[in-house]
Amino acid sequence: DARLRQDLGLKRLLRRHHHARNRLMPERVSGGIQVQAITSDITVVRVNRSLARGTILNERDLQELLVQRAPGHLPIINHIEEAIGTALKRPLREGTELQHSMLQAPVVIKRGEQTVIEAGNGQFTVRMTGKALQDGAIGEQIRVQNIASKRTIQGEVQANGSVAIMQW
């Protein structure tokens, strides 16, 4: 009866973690019982060297490795392309495996910097000089001050470092 429950539990575990490249690896448990732990070949991305917080990652900073391990619950980065162009939220030591929670969109506009404010409707565009009132990454909404009118407006940070105003 106990043996049957143990076999059924192992079968449920196997079904839950089935993967094309899964392997069963022997593992000792207290009491001398031997069970099989499931491992998979997965691709991970590691940093090649220690990197400071805010570093924008490029191909030279990273390496892809195929490793064997038990399925984990942490969302790891599986391909270098997922990390290139992102910025580190905290410093990392050489060899650290990247996780999504360690990365953020890079800041394109810093608070206090001068930027171009663009407003338009598709047929014409008006450009003016503004001052960023907060940091902003591509696609984020930030507040900027029109230097000429001193008016504060909100707009979306663009890849070229400008701020697009949708309505004015």
Backbone as a chain_set.jsonl record, in Angstrom:
{"seq": "DARLRQDLGLKRLLRRHHHARNRLMPERVSGGIQVQAITSDITVVRVNRSLARGTILNERDLQELLVQRAPGHLPIINHIEEAIGTALKRPLREGTELQHSMLQAPVVIKRGEQTVIEAGNGQFTVRMTGKALQDGAIGEQIRVQNIASKRTIQGEVQANGSVAIMQW", "coords": {"N": [[0.833, -1.187, 0.0], [1.867, 1.34, 0.905], [4.068, 1.393, -0.76], [2.824, 1.432, -3.272], [1.557, 3.969, -3.172], [3.851, 5.551, -3.102], [4.973, 4.954, -5.622], [2.948, 5.97, -7.299], [3.086, 8.686, -6.621], [5.643, 9.339, -7.597], [5.189, 8.921, -10.312], [3.343, 10.982, -10.839], [5.005, 13.17, -10.354], [6.877, 12.799, -12.404], [5.226, 13.156, -14.666], [4.521, 15.868, -14.367], [6.939, 17.232, -14.777], [7.867, 16.57, -17.309], [9.953, 16.653, -20.117], [11.489, 17.03, -23.307], [14.277, 16.652, -23.148], [14.683, 15.698, -20.626], [16.239, 14.1, -17.819], [16.729, 11.396, -15.579], [18.168, 11.534, -12.479], [20.032, 9.883, -10.0], [19.426, 10.368, -6.533], [20.181, 10.718, -3.136], [18.23, 10.283, -0.251], [17.299, 10.971, 3.148], [17.232, 8.145, 5.349], [17.998, 6.197, 3.658], [16.571, 5.736, 1.34], [16.355, 5.675, -2.126], [15.718, 8.008, -4.599], [14.602, 9.32, -7.751], [15.7, 12.231, -9.225], [14.582, 14.775, -11.371], [16.236, 16.19, -14.105], [17.06, 18.717, -16.5], [18.367, 19.715, -19.685], [19.167, 22.972, -20.029], [19.361, 26.246, -21.431], [21.286, 28.877, -20.273], [22.068, 32.306, -19.506], [24.986, 33.931, -18.705], [26.941, 36.461, -16.991], [30.036, 37.674, -18.209], [31.931, 39.05, -16.781], [32.427, 41.032, -13.803], [29.912, 43.447, -13.279], [28.714, 46.8, -13.103], [25.919, 48.43, -11.477], [23.346, 49.639, -13.563], [24.726, 49.274, -15.921], [24.594, 48.952, -19.398], [23.809, 46.194, -21.189], [25.752, 44.322, -23.53], [26.731, 42.149, -26.257], [29.37, 41.337, -25.706], [29.483, 41.247, -22.959], [28.205, 38.961, -22.155], [27.492, 35.383, -22.01], [26.24, 32.379, -23.425], [25.249, 29.309, -22.062], [24.877, 25.761, -21.973], [23.375, 23.99, -19.533], [22.848, 21.456, -17.016], [20.178, 20.847, -14.968], [17.81, 20.664, -12.239], [14.351, 21.457, -12.765], [13.545, 24.833, -12.185], [12.019, 27.567, -10.354], [12.588, 30.171, -10.849], [12.47, 32.801, -13.182], [14.591, 32.622, -15.703], [16.974, 34.085, -17.995], [17.15, 32.921, -21.241], [18.325, 33.337, -23.715], [20.83, 35.293, -25.262], [19.947, 37.484, -26.759], [17.686, 38.362, -25.426], [18.654, 39.894, -23.371], [20.424, 41.838, -24.327], [20.995, 45.283, -24.621], [19.506, 45.967, -22.418], [19.445, 47.302, -19.041], [21.299, 46.863, -15.998], [19.791, 46.312, -12.847], [21.11, 46.095, -10.495], [24.48, 45.655, -9.17], [26.452, 42.99, -10.594], [28.217, 39.94, -10.123], [30.929, 38.26, -11.808], [29.956, 35.446, -13.731], [27.366, 35.222, -12.788], [24.069, 34.046, -13.268], [21.682, 35.341, -15.441], [18.539, 36.773, -14.618], [15.174, 37.756, -15.313], [14.272, 39.611, -13.45], [16.517, 41.04, -12.768], [16.988, 42.935, -14.635], [16.313, 45.977, -16.472], [14.672, 48.464, -18.5], [16.866, 50.636, -20.247], [17.782, 53.901, -19.056], [17.048, 56.657, -20.966], [16.685, 59.355, -20.982], [17.792, 61.632, -18.619], [16.915, 63.064, -15.465], [16.723, 66.572, -15.349], [18.158, 66.965, -17.678], [18.42, 68.532, -20.906], [16.04, 68.294, -23.482], [14.303, 67.413, -26.539], [11.061, 68.362, -27.19], [8.39, 66.977, -28.853], [5.506, 67.591, -30.673], [2.604, 66.774, -32.455], [0.36, 65.986, -35.218], [0.535, 64.166, -37.238], [0.351, 65.382, -39.731], [1.79, 67.682, -39.373], [4.596, 68.701, -37.367], [5.593, 70.033, -34.279], [8.431, 71.281, -32.737], [10.097, 71.791, -29.684], [12.245, 73.082, -27.097], [12.912, 71.376, -24.107], [13.015, 70.556, -20.565], [13.854, 67.721, -18.786], [11.981, 66.475, -16.115], [12.155, 64.213, -14.739], [13.774, 60.951, -14.709], [13.77, 58.823, -17.622], [12.888, 55.896, -19.448], [12.784, 54.271, -22.684], [9.576, 54.509, -24.046], [8.336, 55.083, -21.639], [6.223, 57.267, -19.713], [6.932, 60.571, -18.968], [7.407, 63.625, -17.066], [7.985, 66.791, -18.461], [9.407, 70.06, -18.81], [8.505, 72.806, -20.687], [10.841, 74.946, -21.855], [10.597, 77.571, -22.867], [7.906, 78.424, -22.262], [7.616, 77.628, -19.656], [5.768, 75.776, -18.934], [4.569, 72.681, -17.631], [4.462, 69.49, -18.979], [3.339, 66.198, -19.999], [4.841, 63.397, -21.544], [5.827, 60.807, -23.892], [8.793, 58.935, -23.778], [11.091, 58.695, -26.387], [13.1, 56.602, -28.587], [15.175, 58.098, -29.683], [15.743, 59.945, -27.771], [14.061, 62.059, -27.505], [10.923, 63.592, -26.408], [7.676, 62.664, -26.936], [4.666, 64.325, -27.335], [1.347, 63.581, -27.036], [-1.075, 64.949, -26.908], [-1.843, 68.401, -26.82]], "CA": [[0.0, 0.0, 0.0], [2.773, 2.484, 0.962], [4.893, 1.322, -1.985], [1.969, 1.849, -4.377], [1.417, 5.421, -3.06], [5.145, 6.135, -3.461], [5.091, 4.827, -7.075], [2.011, 6.911, -7.908], [3.641, 10.027, -6.405], [6.758, 9.504, -8.522], [4.618, 9.053, -11.656], [2.797, 12.339, -10.935], [6.158, 14.054, -10.45], [7.432, 12.627, -13.747], [4.315, 13.778, -15.624], [4.587, 17.318, -14.191], [8.219, 17.79, -15.231], [8.313, 15.901, -18.528], [10.563, 17.519, -21.113], [12.154, 16.189, -24.296], [15.645, 16.32, -22.763], [14.754, 15.4, -19.193], [16.981, 12.913, -17.399], [16.553, 11.029, -14.182], [19.455, 11.457, -11.807], [19.874, 9.348, -8.654], [19.633, 11.304, -5.44], [19.979, 10.053, -1.843], [17.359, 10.952, 0.699], [17.496, 10.383, 4.468], [16.596, 6.853, 5.542], [18.543, 5.237, 2.705], [15.706, 5.562, 0.178], [16.9, 6.336, -3.3], [14.687, 8.496, -5.512], [15.129, 9.872, -8.987], [15.428, 13.653, -9.408], [14.521, 15.105, -12.789], [17.043, 17.32, -14.549], [16.888, 19.059, -17.912], [19.377, 20.56, -20.309], [18.592, 24.283, -20.311], [20.311, 27.296, -21.792], [21.303, 30.018, -19.359], [22.954, 33.395, -19.905], [25.803, 34.4, -17.58], [27.79, 37.615, -17.281], [31.447, 37.296, -18.368], [32.773, 39.804, -15.854], [31.645, 41.796, -12.836], [29.331, 44.623, -13.927], [28.121, 47.777, -12.188], [24.5, 48.76, -11.611], [23.102, 50.59, -14.642], [25.445, 48.889, -17.135], [23.759, 48.505, -20.515], [24.44, 44.94, -21.616], [25.99, 44.033, -24.942], [27.134, 40.765, -26.511], [30.677, 41.058, -25.091], [29.31, 41.052, -21.516], [27.382, 37.784, -21.875], [27.751, 34.103, -22.664], [25.189, 31.369, -23.317], [25.764, 27.991, -21.695], [23.919, 24.681, -21.79], [23.629, 23.386, -18.231], [21.89, 20.441, -16.61], [19.71, 21.099, -13.61], [16.4, 20.41, -11.959], [13.522, 22.617, -13.116], [13.462, 25.832, -11.122], [10.885, 28.459, -10.434], [13.031, 31.522, -11.175], [12.475, 33.047, -14.627], [15.945, 32.949, -16.155], [17.155, 34.509, -19.381], [17.616, 31.759, -21.996], [19.036, 33.718, -24.939], [21.539, 36.568, -25.142], [19.149, 38.541, -27.381], [16.719, 38.863, -24.437], [19.325, 40.783, -22.418], [21.181, 42.902, -24.997], [20.346, 46.581, -24.628], [18.854, 46.253, -21.137], [20.354, 47.816, -18.013], [21.285, 46.107, -14.743], [19.181, 46.979, -11.692], [22.062, 46.015, -9.387], [25.764, 45.124, -9.633], [26.518, 41.531, -10.694], [29.545, 39.335, -10.171], [31.226, 37.383, -12.937], [29.373, 34.11, -13.638], [25.97, 35.257, -12.337], [23.065, 33.738, -14.288], [20.725, 36.451, -15.532], [17.106, 36.583, -14.444], [14.433, 38.934, -15.779], [14.135, 40.577, -12.357], [17.771, 41.778, -12.621], [17.124, 43.836, -15.773], [15.311, 47.019, -16.689], [14.912, 49.257, -19.706], [17.871, 51.657, -19.937], [17.34, 55.292, -18.984], [17.462, 57.395, -22.16], [16.689, 60.769, -20.582], [18.012, 61.793, -17.182], [16.298, 64.241, -14.843], [17.517, 67.794, -15.468], [18.736, 67.098, -19.015], [17.652, 69.216, -21.925], [15.546, 67.356, -24.481], [13.41, 67.976, -27.541], [9.65, 67.991, -27.039], [7.762, 66.94, -30.173], [4.046, 67.479, -30.659], [2.103, 66.82, -33.824], [-0.83, 65.199, -35.523], [0.792, 63.368, -38.429], [0.533, 66.274, -40.876], [2.863, 68.616, -39.029], [5.216, 68.461, -36.064], [6.181, 71.198, -33.635], [9.512, 70.895, -31.828], [10.521, 72.838, -28.748], [13.233, 72.623, -26.135], [12.347, 71.127, -22.794], [13.889, 70.052, -19.516], [13.264, 66.536, -18.175], [11.76, 66.606, -14.675], [12.405, 62.884, -14.164], [14.435, 59.99, -15.597], [12.823, 58.089, -18.454], [13.31, 54.849, -20.385], [11.987, 54.261, -23.914], [8.186, 54.108, -23.868], [7.788, 55.568, -20.369], [5.653, 58.607, -19.639], [7.644, 61.416, -18.004], [7.068, 65.04, -17.072], [9.009, 67.69, -18.988], [9.014, 71.466, -18.752], [8.807, 73.607, -21.869], [11.736, 75.992, -21.369], [10.095, 78.893, -23.263], [6.66, 78.795, -21.588], [7.681, 77.119, -18.272], [4.635, 74.866, -18.742], [4.927, 71.272, -17.432], [3.618, 68.579, -19.748], [3.738, 64.8, -19.917], [5.009, 62.79, -22.854], [6.443, 59.481, -23.973], [10.21, 58.937, -24.152], [11.376, 58.04, -27.667], [14.436, 55.995, -28.677], [16.166, 59.121, -30.047], [15.947, 60.839, -26.634], [13.05, 63.132, -27.475], [9.684, 63.271, -25.71], [6.535, 62.888, -27.812], [3.438, 64.756, -26.668], [0.232, 63.109, -27.841], [-2.077, 66.008, -26.962], [-1.358, 69.652, -26.23]], "C": [[0.891, 1.269, 0.0], [3.628, 2.544, -0.294], [4.095, 1.809, -3.192], [1.789, 3.372, -4.354], [2.709, 6.13, -3.484], [5.325, 6.088, -4.975], [4.178, 5.818, -7.791], [2.517, 8.346, -7.766], [4.771, 10.314, -7.365], [6.233, 9.68, -9.942], [4.028, 10.443, -11.854], [3.917, 13.347, -11.117], [6.753, 13.989, -11.851], [6.555, 13.312, -14.788], [4.417, 15.297, -15.565], [5.839, 17.923, -14.821], [8.746, 17.135, -16.498], [8.823, 16.933, -19.538], [11.344, 16.618, -22.049], [13.556, 15.781, -23.872], [15.773, 16.044, -21.267], [15.566, 14.135, -18.944], [16.649, 12.626, -15.953], [17.928, 10.852, -13.571], [19.245, 10.893, -10.408], [20.2, 10.396, -7.597], [19.323, 10.583, -4.135], [19.105, 10.908, -0.945], [17.56, 10.266, 2.038], [16.72, 9.083, 4.602], [17.059, 5.821, 4.534], [17.674, 5.006, 1.486], [16.318, 6.321, -0.98], [15.742, 6.734, -4.207], [15.374, 9.066, -6.74], [14.735, 11.346, -9.076], [15.486, 13.965, -10.9], [15.424, 16.3, -13.068], [16.816, 17.509, -16.036], [18.111, 19.813, -18.394], [18.685, 21.881, -20.618], [19.712, 25.254, -20.656], [20.169, 28.422, -20.793], [22.26, 31.064, -19.926], [23.657, 33.89, -18.653], [26.583, 35.64, -17.999], [29.247, 37.161, -17.273], [32.37, 37.935, -17.339], [31.865, 40.521, -14.863], [31.189, 43.096, -13.502], [28.638, 45.504, -12.9], [26.634, 47.956, -12.474], [24.363, 49.795, -12.725], [23.819, 50.262, -15.938], [24.451, 48.433, -18.195], [24.48, 47.326, -21.155], [24.603, 44.864, -23.124], [26.517, 42.61, -25.053], [28.449, 40.394, -25.815], [30.56, 40.774, -23.591], [28.72, 39.693, -21.158], [27.868, 36.534, -22.573], [26.575, 33.165, -22.417], [25.83, 30.031, -23.003], [24.621, 26.998, -21.596], [24.289, 23.985, -20.493], [22.542, 22.358, -17.933], [21.477, 20.726, -15.175], [18.24, 20.752, -13.491], [15.598, 21.647, -12.334], [13.399, 23.561, -11.922], [12.259, 26.728, -11.308], [11.287, 29.881, -10.807], [13.055, 31.718, -12.693], [13.859, 33.505, -15.091], [15.927, 33.405, -17.607], [17.764, 33.319, -20.124], [18.425, 32.101, -23.243], [19.63, 35.111, -24.763], [20.698, 37.725, -25.677], [18.139, 39.142, -26.405], [17.338, 39.934, -23.534], [20.046, 41.963, -23.076], [20.356, 44.186, -25.031], [19.598, 46.919, -23.347], [19.901, 46.719, -20.131], [20.204, 46.99, -16.74], [20.664, 46.936, -13.623], [20.145, 47.027, -10.514], [23.381, 45.493, -9.923], [25.727, 43.594, -9.654], [27.967, 41.075, -10.748], [29.686, 38.458, -11.407], [30.597, 36.008, -12.695], [27.928, 34.074, -13.178], [25.037, 34.952, -13.506], [22.003, 34.832, -14.266], [19.291, 35.984, -15.349], [16.424, 37.871, -14.884], [14.363, 40.015, -14.705], [15.397, 41.416, -12.146], [17.907, 42.89, -13.654], [16.008, 44.866, -15.828], [15.634, 47.727, -18.002], [15.922, 50.351, -19.36], [17.264, 53.058, -19.935], [17.924, 56.029, -20.188], [17.583, 58.883, -21.84], [16.86, 60.821, -19.078], [17.365, 63.1, -16.704], [17.252, 65.43, -14.948], [18.131, 68.007, -16.841], [17.802, 67.868, -19.939], [17.252, 68.189, -22.977], [14.677, 68.09, -25.487], [12.007, 67.447, -27.257], [9.036, 68.058, -28.426], [6.264, 66.752, -30.006], [3.569, 67.586, -32.098], [0.879, 65.953, -33.996], [-0.653, 64.342, -36.768], [1.031, 64.229, -39.659], [1.624, 67.306, -40.63], [3.369, 68.278, -37.632], [5.819, 69.762, -35.559], [7.242, 70.685, -32.666], [9.875, 72.079, -30.953], [11.518, 72.24, -27.774], [12.571, 72.473, -24.773], [13.401, 70.614, -21.83], [13.167, 68.878, -18.855], [13.149, 66.729, -16.664], [11.912, 65.263, -13.96], [13.137, 62.025, -15.186], [13.379, 59.28, -16.431], [13.488, 57.081, -19.365], [12.385, 54.892, -21.599], [10.582, 53.741, -23.602], [7.544, 54.583, -22.574], [7.211, 56.966, -20.526], [6.441, 59.392, -18.588], [7.128, 62.849, -18.109], [8.269, 65.833, -17.587], [8.481, 69.116, -18.898], [9.438, 72.151, -20.036], [9.62, 74.807, -21.373], [11.2, 77.382, -21.69], [8.877, 79.316, -22.443], [6.637, 78.431, -20.102], [6.511, 76.181, -17.937], [5.14, 73.429, -18.597], [3.92, 70.403, -18.169], [4.152, 67.159, -19.601], [3.819, 64.226, -21.319], [5.729, 61.464, -22.76], [7.88, 59.581, -24.485], [10.397, 58.109, -25.425], [12.816, 57.522, -27.685], [15.517, 57.024, -28.981], [16.4, 60.129, -28.923], [14.983, 62.007, -26.574], [11.843, 62.654, -26.675], [8.53, 63.646, -26.612], [5.293, 63.218, -26.988], [2.28, 64.353, -27.586], [-0.878, 64.174, -27.964], [-1.541, 67.239, -26.251], [-2.327, 70.749, -26.479]], "O": [[0.683, 2.165, -0.817], [3.883, 3.624, -0.828], [4.63, 2.521, -4.042], [1.858, 4.009, -5.404], [2.669, 7.171, -4.139], [5.779, 7.067, -5.567], [4.582, 6.436, -8.776], [2.388, 9.139, -8.699], [4.86, 11.42, -7.899], [6.763, 10.491, -10.701], [4.189, 11.03, -12.924], [3.809, 14.268, -11.927], [7.097, 15.023, -12.424], [7.067, 13.973, -15.692], [4.401, 15.953, -16.606], [5.783, 19.034, -15.349], [9.953, 17.145, -16.739], [8.183, 17.959, -19.769], [11.815, 15.556, -21.639], [13.994, 14.678, -24.196], [16.865, 16.149, -20.709], [15.573, 13.217, -19.763], [16.322, 13.537, -15.193], [18.756, 10.104, -14.091], [18.369, 11.37, -9.686], [21.122, 11.197, -7.75], [18.302, 9.903, -4.038], [19.247, 12.13, -0.905], [17.952, 9.1, 2.077], [15.646, 8.945, 4.016], [16.575, 4.69, 4.54], [18.002, 4.153, 0.662], [16.746, 7.466, -0.834], [14.893, 5.91, -4.543], [16.588, 9.265, -6.751], [13.55, 11.671, -9.008], [16.359, 13.461, -11.606], [15.38, 17.301, -12.353], [16.428, 16.578, -16.742], [18.803, 20.467, -17.613], [17.723, 21.911, -21.385], [20.854, 25.096, -20.225], [19.06, 28.869, -20.501], [23.145, 30.749, -20.721], [23.012, 34.227, -17.66], [26.855, 35.855, -19.18], [29.646, 36.357, -16.431], [33.455, 37.424, -17.062], [30.655, 40.601, -15.077], [31.962, 43.759, -14.194], [28.045, 45.008, -11.942], [26.158, 47.67, -13.573], [25.17, 50.719, -12.821], [23.559, 50.897, -16.96], [23.568, 47.621, -17.918], [25.619, 47.45, -21.605], [23.731, 45.276, -23.889], [26.723, 41.942, -24.04], [28.617, 39.254, -25.382], [31.438, 40.134, -23.013], [28.727, 39.306, -19.989], [28.56, 36.598, -23.589], [25.989, 33.16, -21.335], [26.838, 29.661, -23.605], [23.518, 27.355, -21.182], [25.389, 23.449, -20.363], [21.46, 22.389, -18.52], [22.317, 20.834, -14.282], [17.53, 20.572, -14.48], [16.102, 22.766, -12.235], [13.176, 23.127, -10.792], [11.563, 26.645, -12.32], [10.419, 30.718, -11.057], [13.605, 30.884, -13.412], [14.238, 34.657, -14.883], [14.98, 33.138, -18.347], [18.776, 32.769, -19.691], [19.135, 31.246, -23.773], [19.0, 35.996, -24.183], [20.726, 38.822, -25.12], [17.773, 40.309, -26.54], [16.626, 40.782, -22.996], [20.253, 42.99, -22.429], [19.186, 44.184, -25.413], [19.104, 48.036, -23.198], [21.101, 46.548, -20.348], [19.124, 46.482, -16.439], [20.973, 48.118, -13.47], [20.024, 47.884, -9.639], [23.416, 44.938, -11.021], [25.052, 42.975, -8.832], [28.824, 41.733, -11.338], [28.701, 37.982, -11.972], [30.69, 35.466, -11.594], [27.313, 33.007, -13.174], [25.181, 35.514, -14.591], [21.493, 35.198, -13.208], [18.888, 34.939, -15.859], [17.021, 38.947, -14.834], [14.39, 41.205, -15.019], [15.354, 42.407, -11.417], [18.829, 43.702, -13.572], [14.914, 44.657, -15.305], [16.734, 47.598, -18.539], [15.841, 50.936, -18.28], [16.355, 53.359, -20.709], [19.136, 56.027, -20.404], [18.461, 59.577, -22.355], [16.153, 60.131, -18.343], [17.285, 64.087, -17.436], [18.445, 65.305, -14.669], [18.58, 69.111, -17.148], [16.582, 67.86, -19.78], [18.043, 67.311, -23.323], [14.355, 69.263, -25.297], [11.8, 66.244, -27.105], [9.144, 69.08, -29.105], [5.814, 65.862, -29.285], [4.079, 68.4, -32.868], [0.421, 65.285, -33.069], [-1.642, 63.836, -37.298], [1.817, 63.864, -40.533], [2.297, 67.749, -41.561], [2.672, 67.659, -36.829], [6.467, 70.496, -36.305], [6.99, 69.776, -31.876], [9.951, 73.216, -31.417], [11.615, 71.02, -27.647], [11.785, 73.318, -24.344], [14.522, 70.284, -22.219], [12.023, 69.007, -18.418], [14.121, 67.107, -16.011], [11.81, 65.184, -12.735], [13.129, 62.325, -16.38], [12.231, 59.147, -16.007], [14.517, 57.362, -19.979], [11.311, 55.492, -21.537], [10.413, 52.689, -22.985], [6.325, 54.496, -22.424], [7.658, 57.747, -21.366], [6.598, 58.936, -17.455], [6.501, 63.233, -19.096], [9.411, 65.581, -17.204], [7.272, 69.349, -18.909], [10.603, 72.082, -20.427], [9.134, 75.593, -20.56], [11.33, 78.29, -20.869], [8.82, 80.453, -21.975], [5.75, 78.867, -19.369], [6.303, 75.841, -16.772], [6.025, 73.0, -19.338], [2.708, 70.549, -18.014], [5.274, 66.948, -19.139], [2.985, 64.521, -22.175], [6.179, 61.053, -21.691], [8.146, 60.228, -25.498], [9.923, 56.977, -25.523], [13.647, 57.958, -26.889], [16.665, 56.842, -28.577], [17.173, 61.071, -29.096], [15.082, 62.852, -25.685], [11.743, 61.483, -26.311], [8.403, 64.801, -27.017], [4.923, 62.486, -26.07], [2.238, 64.732, -28.756], [-1.532, 64.278, -29.001], [-0.876, 67.141, -25.22], [-2.097, 71.884, -26.059]]}, "num_chains": 1, "name": "protein.A"}
